[in-house]
Amino acid sequence: MSADWRALERAAGAAAARLREAWEAPDRAQEAMLARILAQGADSAFGRAHGFGAIDGVASFRRRVPVRGYDDFAPWIGRAAVGEAQVLTAAPPLCFEETSGSAGARKLIPCTAALLEDFRAAALPWLDAALAAAPQRSGALYVALSPATRAPRRTPGGAPIGLSSDAAYLGEELGAALAGLLAAPPEIGAIMDVAAWR
């Protein structure tokens, strides 16, 4: 088994173990997640407007932060997209992701380092299950997270829309391991012509 396969296997197994541990006490895991989100967002405009610093649990969060649709968040996201700092999160967006637009117009979602960590926390246990179902660790992988033939774009504030490659969703170390296993090199994501991409 190659070092790249071993790196993916270790990371996926560790993430799956953390998820199983959270399953043992889901209330505690969810409270810890809420506390982390509140701490990370307390110094943002959204956090200050909603009193994140005074929220001490789920009940007070529900009172201060009502359920909303995308349109309610659009003004906040628009401010971040033009480059205003610390709008929805205290951390700067690494990029903005764009929804597919299957239920209306495409929508921008700010993507921070913490959101990518959460993405990995969700994706790696799935990968662990996939690896357990197919225990042979050889060959190449085909992974497609980003839309093909998407031209590089930026928000009005200069933040990229989308990450540089699908491997980037796993972070630097795991992204390098994944890139070493890909059947198609990440560079094909830069091809704009559909026929050439295929």
C-alpha positions in Angstrom: 0.0 0.0 0.0 1.4 3.4 -0.9 2.0 6.2 1.5 -0.8 8.2 0.0 -3.3 5.4 0.7 -2.0 5.0 4.2 -2.4 8.8 4.9 -6.0 8.7 3.7 -6.8 5.5 5.6 -5.3 7.0 8.9 -7.2 10.3 8.5 -10.4 8.6 7.6 -10.2 6.1 10.5 -9.4 8.9 13.0 -12.4 11.0 11.8 -14.7 8.0 12.0 -13.5 7.3 15.5 -14.3 10.9 16.5 -17.7 10.6 15.0 -18.4 7.3 16.8 -17.3 9.0 20.1 -19.7 11.9 19.4 -22.5 9.4 18.9 -21.9 8.2 22.4 -23.0 11.6 23.8 -24.7 13.5 21.0 -26.1 16.3 23.3 -22.6 17.0 24.6 -21.1 16.9 21.0 -23.8 19.3 19.8 -23.3 21.7 22.7 -19.6 21.7 22.1 -20.1 22.4 18.4 -22.5 25.3 19.3 -20.0 26.7 21.8 -17.3 26.6 19.1 -19.4 28.3 16.5 -20.4 31.0 19.0 -16.8 31.6 20.0 -15.6 31.7 16.4 -18.4 34.1 15.4 -18.6 36.4 18.5 -16.4 39.1 17.0 -18.3 39.1 13.7 -20.9 41.7 12.8 -23.5 38.9 12.7 -22.3 37.6 16.1 -22.5 41.1 17.7 -25.9 41.8 16.2 -27.3 38.5 17.6 -25.5 38.7 21.0 -23.3 35.6 20.5 -21.4 36.5 23.7 -24.5 36.2 25.8 -25.7 32.9 24.4 -25.3 30.2 27.0 -27.0 27.2 25.3 -29.4 26.0 22.7 -32.5 27.7 24.1 -30.9 31.2 24.1 -29.4 30.5 20.7 -32.9 29.7 19.4 -34.3 33.0 20.9 -31.5 35.2 19.5 -30.9 33.6 16.1 -34.2 32.7 14.3 -34.3 30.1 11.5 -33.9 32.0 8.1 -33.7 31.3 4.4 -30.9 32.3 2.1 -32.5 35.6 1.2 -32.3 36.7 4.8 -28.6 36.0 4.8 -27.9 37.6 1.4 -27.2 41.1 2.7 -24.6 39.7 5.2 -23.1 37.5 2.5 -23.0 40.4 0.0 -21.0 42.5 2.5 -18.5 39.7 2.9 -18.4 39.1 -0.9 -17.3 42.8 -1.5 -14.5 42.3 0.9 -15.8 43.6 4.2 -14.0 41.8 7.1 -15.7 39.9 9.9 -19.2 39.9 8.7 -20.7 36.4 9.2 -17.5 35.0 10.8 -14.5 36.6 12.5 -12.3 34.4 10.3 -11.9 35.5 6.7 -13.5 33.4 3.9 -10.8 31.3 2.1 -13.2 31.3 -0.8 -16.9 31.4 -1.6 -18.6 28.3 -2.9 -21.5 28.6 -5.3 -24.5 26.4 -5.1 -25.7 24.7 -8.2 -28.8 26.8 -8.5 -31.1 23.8 -8.8 -33.8 25.6 -6.7 -33.4 29.1 -8.1 -30.5 31.4 -8.8 -27.0 30.4 -7.8 -26.1 31.4 -4.3 -22.7 32.2 -2.7 -21.7 30.6 0.5 -18.6 31.9 2.4 -16.1 29.1 3.1 -13.7 29.5 6.1 -11.0 27.2 7.3 -13.4 26.1 10.1 -16.1 25.2 7.5 -13.5 23.1 5.6 -12.6 21.3 8.9 -16.3 20.5 9.3 -16.5 19.3 5.7 -13.6 17.0 6.4 -15.2 15.8 9.6 -18.2 14.8 7.6 -16.5 13.4 4.5 -13.7 11.4 6.1 -16.0 9.0 8.0 -17.8 8.3 4.7 -14.4 7.6 3.2 -13.6 5.3 6.1 -16.8 3.3 5.3 -16.0 3.2 1.6 -12.5 2.0 2.3 -13.9 -0.7 4.7 -16.2 -1.9 1.9 -13.4 -2.1 -0.6 -10.3 -3.1 1.4 -7.9 -3.3 -1.6 -5.7 -0.2 -1.5 -4.3 0.1 -5.0 -5.1 1.8 -8.2 -6.4 5.3 -8.8 -9.4 7.3 -7.6 -11.7 9.5 -9.5 -13.1 12.4 -7.4 -15.3 15.2 -8.6 -16.5 17.8 -6.0 -16.4 21.0 -8.1 -18.3 21.6 -11.3 -16.3 20.7 -14.4 -15.3 23.4 -16.9 -16.0 26.2 -14.4 -14.1 29.3 -15.3 -12.1 30.8 -12.5 -14.0 33.7 -10.9 -13.8 36.0 -8.0 -16.2 37.9 -5.8 -16.3 41.7 -6.2 -14.0 41.8 -3.1 -11.4 39.5 -4.8 -12.1 36.2 -3.0 -12.0 33.1 -5.3 -15.2 31.4 -6.1 -14.4 27.7 -5.4 -11.2 26.1 -4.3 -8.2 25.6 -6.6 -8.8 21.8 -6.9 -11.0 19.1 -5.4 -8.0 17.9 -3.4 -7.9 21.3 -1.6 -11.1 20.3 0.2 -9.1 17.8 2.3 -6.5 20.3 3.4 -2.8 20.6 2.5 -1.5 17.2 3.7 -4.5 15.0 2.8 -5.0 17.0 -0.4 -1.5 16.1 -1.5 -2.2 12.4 -0.7 -5.4 12.5 -2.6 -3.7 14.3 -5.6 -1.2 11.4 -5.7 -4.0 8.9 -6.1 -6.2 10.7 -8.7 -6.9 9.0 -12.0 -7.3 12.4 -13.6 -4.8 15.1 -12.6 -6.3 18.2 -10.9 -5.2 20.4 -13.8 -8.2 19.1 -15.9 -10.4 21.2 -13.6 -8.9 24.2 -15.5 -10.1 23.0 -18.9 -13.0 25.2 -20.0 -14.0 23.3 -23.1 -16.5 20.5 -22.3 -15.4 18.2 -25.1 -11.7 18.6 -24.2 -12.5 18.0 -20.6 -14.3 14.8 -21.4 
